[in-house]
Amino acid sequence: MDANTALLGIGAIITFGFFAEFVFKKTGIPDVLLLVLLGFLIGPGGMGLADPAQLAAVSPLFTTFALLCLVFDGALSIDLFSLSSGLMPGTVLSFFNYAASVAAVTLVLLLFDFPFIIALLIGCLVSDTSEAFALPILQKLKPRGIVFTIIALETALTDVFVIVFGVTVIELIKVATFSFQGIVNQIMSLFAVAAFVGIIGAALWIVLDRKLFKENKSYMAAIAFLILLHVLTEFAGGNGPLAALFFGLVLKNARTLTSIVRGIGSQNLAERSRAMEGDLGVSVLTKDEQQFFDEISFFLKTFFFVYVGMFLNLGSTRPMLIGGAIALAIVLSRQASRLLTRKMFREDQDLIASFFARGLAAAAVVQIAWNEGVLPDATMLESVYFAIVCTVLLSSIALFVHKLRFQVLPVPHTPVAARAGEPGPRKA
C-alpha cells in the first residue's frame, strides 16, 4: 500500500467517525456500532480493501496508547463527590461482574469441549468492560454522577483484572504452577505502584503547569507526560492505564485538592473553612484542554473499532459459533448485576446492565496469548474478536432501547423498590 492510499484511508475513516458521531447524536445509535460495520466492510470479510495482518506490527503499540488515553480522558469526567459516593459500589460491582463473566464464559467453552485451563483463560480475557465503548457514550448520555463513576471505575478495574488474571493464567499454562498468594500480591502491587506514580505525577504536573505552562499551554506536553508516567509505572511493576486513571482524577479535582492542602497548613479558621469549599485551590485544566483530550480519544476510538471490525469474517463458521456463544454468555452474566443495583433507580439499573461491550484489554491480551503460543489454534483468536464484535453490537442495541425507553418517555425517576406493582410504561 502506497503512502497516498494509506493517507486517503486514514482521512476517510476519520470523516466517517464524525459522521457516526452525528448519527449517534441524532438517533441514539452508538457510533461504535457503525465503526465496527465499516471495519467489516473494508476488511477481508467484506471488500478486502484492508487486512488487519498488515497492522500486526503496530497494533500492540496502538492498543496500549489508546487504552491509556481513553482511561485518562474518562477520569477527567469524575469529580470527588461522585468518586466518594461511587467508589465502594463501583469496586464491588466490578469484582462481581468480572467473576460472573469469567464463570459464564468458562462454562460455555467447556460445553464446546475445550480444556478447562483454555476455557478459563478465554474467560479471564473477555471479561473487561470496554473504555473505548463506554466512556464516550457516558459522556454523551450524562447519567447521574454516581452511575458515571461506577461504570468508569468498572472499565478501569476490569482492564486491570484482564491483564493480571489473563497473564497469570498464561504463565500457569506455560509453567504448570499456581500461587493464589502470588496473584493477590501482584494485584496489590499493580494498584499501589499505579496510585503512587499517578498521584505523585499529577502533583508534579500541577507545579509544572503553574510555573512553566501558565501562560503558554502545551496540550501535547500533557500527552507526553502521560506516556512517561505509563512507562515509569510499568517499569516499577504497576499498571500504566491505572496510573493514568489516578493522574486524571487528581488533575480533574486539582482545585479542590490543592485548596484542602493549603487549608491544612493554615492556622486561620476562616481560611480553613474557605479551603474546604475549594476557594484556595488552583485549576490546571481549561475547557480547551478537555476538548483536546476528547478529540484524541475520538481519534483513537475511531481507528480501534474499525480495526476490530476487520476481524469479522462471516465465512468461518466455528469461530462465529464460539464467539456468538461467548457473547451470549456475557450478556446473560451481565444481567446478574441487577442483584447489586436493585436499590437504584430503574433507569440507572438498566443502564449499568446495558454496558457489556468488550474491547481494548481483551483484544490486547488475547494477542499476547497467541504470541506466547498458549492458544491451541487460530480459531480461538478469531472467536475472541468475533465475541468482541458481537458484544459491541448487542450492547449498542441495549443502549439504544434504553434511550428510547427512558429518555423519550417523560417519566420521572423513581426507585425500583418504590415502584413494585406500579402500572405504567416503565414498570419492571
Secondary structure as UniProt FT lines:
FT   HELIX           3..27
FT   HELIX           31..42
FT   TURN            44..47
FT   HELIX           52..55
FT   TURN            56..58
FT   HELIX           59..75
FT   TURN            76..77
FT   HELIX           80..111
FT   TURN            112..113
FT   HELIX           116..125
FT   HELIX           131..141
FT   HELIX           145..175
FT   HELIX           180..211
FT   HELIX           219..235
FT   TURN            236..237
FT   HELIX           240..252
FT   HELIX           254..264
FT   HELIX           269..276
FT   TURN            277..280
FT   HELIX           287..309
FT   TURN            310..311
FT   TURN            314..315
FT   HELIX           317..334
FT   HELIX           335..337
FT   HELIX           338..341
FT   TURN            342..343
FT   HELIX           346..354
FT   HELIX           360..371
FT   TURN            372..373
FT   HELIX           378..403
FT   HELIX           404..408
FT   HELIX           416..419
FT   TURN            420..421
FT   TURN            425..426
//
